[in-house]
């Protein structure tokens, strides 16, 4: 019955773009963190029941895969989804800031001020469109979002006061909490996604935004713990499908022609071995440790070359990029590690190759692991550790299992439109076109149904 209801719900949406030129329908973009496209495109093969997302395939536009950014982690991917450019241009290079001496205790790219280019929210604001966002990365203090609950690590009931202080307009989250309860991160599991969904639905009903973003996180949480397509991960996708149903219904109640876009930031791979790359750097004298006087874990005292981990890959950064002796030492060390199959290194990118792929311009090398291997953070002990039964991302986007998702349905979007494999940078200009905004810095054309776009043309 649920499937039939959605077929009826979407049956009247096949109108051409010319018919909506005078009235731009609202657009809701939902990010399902870590959702590989085959959770939906091959749902039957995996025994997964996702009737709502499957309806997007039948009555809207979808990609077989989205080739993401370097590295394929959450914050850079979400930044590209709202800017249409690579990390080199938008400035969000990883999840955590580069902090080789750990002076910021693992600070992340929380703040909107990190962006170097305009976003979809700023473009929409300039076009006179009301904007909203719930828990989208890198949105703290985003002045172009009218109704904002940013992504920030508020992890206790008392932290709901912090979220109210960070949200916009002042006092608005408290109003929503009268319907939804206190807003803080219960954990990154399904309970929190249900809270995010309830909050977003209340906001949609109350302020009727013209462009809104929402970030759901539980699938990524379960995939890290248990791997992709585990029973826990499959269950999370089915629960999220029901949440998308609630969000669609809320948008349709405001405007039957509303466009709903479901995307993800990266795919996922099962993992079995952690590789603590810092340890050989310590042994080679490239990193100097300070032992804890209490016998606890050591810390880094100084470094000539160090690692900026991104799970399935890692940047290698020289303290002095012009230090040729250290450069040669690092290159030879990496070549030696790559030649030993135990360490699972698939590829080592040079600085020029990193730049060509839009990665962090301050890195001298990038180590990409074979899916199954993942970067560890130990400074001492064994280089290899067992992490069987887990999962991660962050590898180069070349690996097929790291491709992310794109599904869209609504006014002006043709039915059953398979656009093939697309470049993640195409999504933002496509959404900009739907809301009638100008995203001048976007480097790729919008997604079209008339031609299957290949992401390999870089």
N, C-alpha and C positions, 0 to 999 in steps of 0.2 A: 504493500500500500504506500509506503514511504517513497519508493521509486516512482510509482504512478503519480503521486502528488507532485513530485518535482518535474516530471515530464509535462504535466498540465501547467505547472507554474511557469515553465520556461517556453511553452509552446508558442506564445505570441510575441517572442522577442526578435524574430528574424526580419528586422527592417534595415534598410540601407542607411549608411552614414549620412547621406544627404537629408534624410528625414529628421535628423536630430541636430542639424546645424544651428537652429535658432534656440534650442533648449538643450543645454549640456546636462546629461543626467549625472547624479553624484557617483563618485568612484570610491569604493572601499578596497584597499589592498591589504590582504592578510598574508603574513609570512608564517609558514609552519617550519620552524627551525629544524634543519636536518632531513627534510622530506625528499627522498629520492623519487623521481617521477614514476618508477615502476611500482611503488606502493599503490598507485592508481591505475597506470596504463596496463599493468599486469596483475591487477588485484585478484582476479580469478585464479591465476596460477599459484598465488601465494595463499589462497583461501581467506582473503581479506574482504570484508563487506564495507564498501564505501559508496553507497548509492548517490549521495549528494555530489561528491567530487566526480564520480563516473558520469553524472548528468552533464557536468561541464564539458566532458569530451563529446557527448552526443549533441549538445545544443550550443556549444561555444567553440572557443579557440584553445588549442593546447600544443605544447611542445613535447617531442619525444625525449628531449633533454636540453638543459641549459648549461653551457660551458662558462664556468665562473671565473673568479679572480685568483691571483697569486698573493697570499696563500688562501686556500678554500676554508676560511674560518668565518665566524659569525659577523663580527663588526665590519671588516672590509667588505664582505658580501652585501650586508644591508646598506652600507654606504653607496655601493655601486647601484643597488636597486633604486635608490632615490636620486642619483646624480647622472647616471649614464656614462661614467668614466671609470678608469682603473684607479687602484690605490695610489699610484704615483701622482695622479692629478688631484684626487679628492682628499688625500692626506691621512686616511685611516688605514694604517699599514698592517695591523695585527689586532688581536683582542686586547692584549696588555701592552702598556707603553714599554719602550726599550729602556731598561733600568738595570744595567749590568751589576751594580752594587746593591740592588734591592733597597734603595732608599725610600721608595714610595710604597713598599709592601704589596707589590703586585697591582698597582693602579691600572685601570682599564681606560679605554677611550670613551668615557661617559659623556663628554661635553660637546655640544653643538659647535662651539668655537673652534674645534679641531678641523672642521670642514674648510677646504680651500676653494671650493666652487659652490655655486648655488644648488639648492635641492629642489625637489618637487614641491615641498611645502612653501619655499620662498617664491617659486614660480607661480604657484597657485595664489598665494597672498597678493602678489603683484597683479594678478588677473582679477582680483576682487572676489576670490573664492574662499569661503569659510573652511578652515583647516582644523583637523583634530588628529591626535595620535595617542595610542596606548602601548607603552612598554617597548617602543621601537628603539634600537640601540643608537647611541650618540645623539641624544635629544635633550639632555639636561640644559636648561636655560635657552631653549630654542625660541627666539622671539617671533618667528614667522608661523608658529603653530598656535592657533587661537585657544584651543582646548587641549591641554597637554598633561599626560601622566607619563613621565620619562622612565626609561630603563635605568634603575639604580639599585644597588644591593641593600635594600631595606629588609632585614631578615627577622625582625621581632615585632610583636604587637606595638611596642613603644615607637618603633620606626615609622608607623603610620603617620605620626606627626611630621617626620622628616619628609615623607612623600607629599604630604599636604603643603609643606613649605616649598617643595620643588615644582609642584604642579601649577598649572595656569588654566583659567584666571584664579587669583587668590580666593580661596574659600570654596572653589568649585568641587574639588575632590571630596570635601566633607559633605557636600550636598549629595554626591553620588553614593557615598558610604552609608547614607541613610537607607538606600535600597540594597546595597551589595555587602555591607559589612566592612571592617577595617581593611585597608589596602596595604599589604606587605607581602613578602615572598614567603608563603607557608613552607614551600620547598619548590624545587623546579619540576614537580610532578603534575599529575592531572588536576589535583585540587587547585593549584595555582592557575592553570589554564582555564578552569571553570570560572575562577574569579576574574581573570582577564576578560573572558567572554561576557560575563554578566556586566562588568563595568563598561565594556565597549557597547553592548546593546543598550544600556541605560543612556550612554552619551549619544548614540545614534538617534534614539527616540526623543531626547531632550533638545539637542541643538541642531540636528539635521545637517551635518557637515557636507560640504560639496566634495571634499577630498579628505580621506581618513586612512591612517595606517594602523595596523595591529600586529603584534609579534606574539606568537604562541610558542612555548618552549619545552613542553613535556616530552615530545618525541625525541628530541636531541638528548634529553636527560636519560631516557630509557635506553637509547642506542649506545650511549657511552658506557652504561652499566652492563648491558646484555648483548650489544651488537645489533645491527640492522636485521629486520625480519625475525627477531626473536618473538616468542609469545607476548612478552611485555610490550615490545615495540609495535607489534601488529595491533594489539589492543588499544594502544595509545592512538594510532591512526584512526581506528574505528570510532573512538570517543571524539577525536578532533573533527571527524566528518559530521557528527551530530552537532558539534559547536558551530561549524560552518553553516549548518542548516538554520540555527538560531540567528546567526548574523545576516544571512540572506533574507530571512523573513523580516527582520527589523528594517533592513534597507528597502525591501520591496514595499513595506508599509508606508514609508516616506515617499517613494517614487517607484512605480512598477518598472520603470526603464533603467533603474540603477545598474551600474556595472560593478561586478565583483571580480577581483583578481586574486588568485591564490598563487603564491610564489614560495620559494625557499632559497636559503642562502648558500647551501652546499649539499652534497650527497653524503654518503657514509660508507665506511668499510669495516669489516670485522678485523679485530687485532688479536695477536697472540704473543708478541715480543716487544718489550720496551728497550730502547737503545739510549743509554745515558752518554751522549756524545761529549758532555762536559768533562768526563773522566779522562779520556785520552788527551784533551786539551790541558788539563791539570798536569798529567804525567809528562807532557811535552814542555812544560814550563811556560805555556801561553797564558795560563791563569794561575795566580798565586792565592793560596787560601790562608785564612786566619782561623786558627783553632779556637773553639769556645773554651773559656777558662773553667766552665762548669762541666765540661765533658759532653756538651750537646753537639748539635750539628755545626760543622764549620761554615764560615761565610767567605765571600770573595773579598780579598784585600786589594788586589790590583789585577789588571789584565792587559795583555797585548793583543789578544784576539779572543772573542767569546761567541756564545750561541744565543740567538733570540728564537726560542722554541715556538712552533706553530703546530704542534701535534704531529701531523703527518709529514711535516717538513720543518726546516730550521734555517734561518738566516745566519750566516757567519759574518761577523763584523770586526774589523780591525780598529784598534784604538787610534792608530795613525795609518790611514789608507795608503799613504806615500811610503811607508816603511817596507821597502822591497824585500829585505831579509825575512821579516815576519810573514809577508805575503807568500814567499816561496816555501817557507816552512809549513804554513797552513795548507797550501796547495798540495804539497807532497804528503802531508798527513791525511788529508781527505782522500787523495788517490789511493793511499795504502788501505784505508778503511773500506773504500768502495771495492777494492779488489778481493776483500774477504767476504764471502757470501753470508757469513754468520750475521753481519750487521745490516743486511737488507737494503743497502743504498741503491736506489734505482738510477739516480741521475744527480749530477752536480752542475748547477748553472753558474756561469761566470757573471761578473757584474754587468757586462753588456747584455747578456741574455736576460738577466733580471729586468733591466731597463726596458728591453724590447717587449717584455710581457707585462709591463706596467706595475712591477713590484717595488719594493722599498729601495730608493736610489742610494742609500747609505751602506748597503750591503756589498761585500766583496764576492760572496758565494751564497748559493742556496742549496742545501742538501734535501733531496726529495727521496723519501723512503718508498719501497715497494709496499702496496697495501697489505696490511698484516703486521707490519713493523710501525713503531711510533716513537716519537721523541720522549725521553725521560729527562728528569731534572736532577738526578743525584750527582754529587760532587766527588764521592768516594765509593769504593766497593766495586762490585761487578759491573761491567759495562752493560751486560745483557740482563734482563729480568723478565719473568713470565707474567703476561697479562692476558692469559687465555680467557676467552668468553666475553671480551669487551669489544668496544668499537671506537672509531675516531674519524676525523677528517683533517683537513689542512694540507693534504697532498697537493701536488700540481693538478690543475683541472684537466689535464690530459687523460687521467684515469677515468674510464667510463662510469665506475661506481660513485665518482665524486660529482657527477652532473646533478644539477638541481632542477626545480620544477617551475612550470608556468602554465596556469589554467585561467581562462577568463570567459565570462558570460555576461550578456546584457545587451542593451539597445545598440544596434549597428554592428554587432559581432556575428559573423556568419556561423551557421551550425556545422558541427563535425569538421572543423578546420584544423587539420594537423599541419603545423608549420615546421616540423622536422626538428633538427638540432639548431638552436639559436645561441647567440652571444648574450650574456647577461646584460651587457651595456645597452641592448636594444629595448629592454623593458621600460626604463624610465622615459625615454622619448615617446614610446607608445602610450603610456599612461598620460603624459603631458598633452598629447594630441586629444585624448578622450576628454580631458577636463578643460581643454581650450587654453592651455598655458604654453609659454615659450621656455624651453630648456636649452638655451643657446650653446652651452658647453658640451652637450652630449655629442659623442663622436661616432655613433652608429645610427643607421636609419631605423625607423619604427618597424615593428613586425607586421608583415603583410600576409594575407592568405593566398595571394595570387602566385607566390613563389616560395618554395621551401628554401629557407635561409641556412646556409652552412656557416658555422662559427669558426671554421678553420681559416677563413680569409681574413687574416690579421694584418 
